[in-house]
Amino acid sequence: MYIIFQKNFKQYLAKVGSYLKVDRLKNKINSLVEFNQILSIYDKKIIKIGNPFVPHAKVIVKVISHLQGKKIKIIKFRRRKHSKKKQGHRQKFTLIKIEKISF
């Protein structure tokens, strides 16, 4: 069984037991979180597509850990102006495990 769900305007393809990296959640480690915005469900013989979401469908995930991505260096340079700006960024992620899908 596969599902496509939406979190923070991003879409993820998942099945039970899979691990995903999503944008940072404010929940604690080992807590269970429920997502209701299920776009579609693909089972062996059943295909449900929402308009925009499948009613009464939900996915329960477990928060495994909070991570940070690789450091990205940002350099802004203006030629002939003697101006340069250097900046860095590390994106924050949350690693989740899909525990249960119900519809």
Buried (B, 14 or more C-beta within 10 A) or exposed (E): EEBBBBBEEEEBEBEBEEEBEBEEBEBEEEEEBEBEBBBBBBEEEEEBEBEEBBEEBBBBBBBBEBEEEEEEEEEEEEEEEEEEEEEEEEEEBBBBBBBEBEB
